[in-house]
């Protein structure tokens, strides 16, 4: 079965960096668009970043210029490098997979078929 396992979350001071990793199994990874979403306490889950099959990328305005998403098809892994972290980045971060049908990369939760269990990121001020 399909599994997405996130890692790399933790506690960091404002201005610091973290790198999240999502290891995928049970799917033809290179055929899937991959996304990161996050959910802060008391808020709805929101789009963060996504990478297409050809490694094209899109970002939420709130993270543009600070976060970088990338994929390694040889390792079935998608990464989210987060720099210049702010307290408002505190959330549970989820990895998601969308595919294998041909489509554009999406910011919508409903476009994604598989989800990881999430990893907590806490940014202290």
Secondary structure, 3 states (H helix, E strand, C coil): CCEEEEECCEEEECCCCEEEEEEEECCCHHHCEEEEEEECCCCCCEEEEEECCCCCEEECCCCCCCEEEEEECCCCEEEEEECCCCHHHCEEEEEEEECCCCCCCCCCHHHCCEECCCEEEEEEC
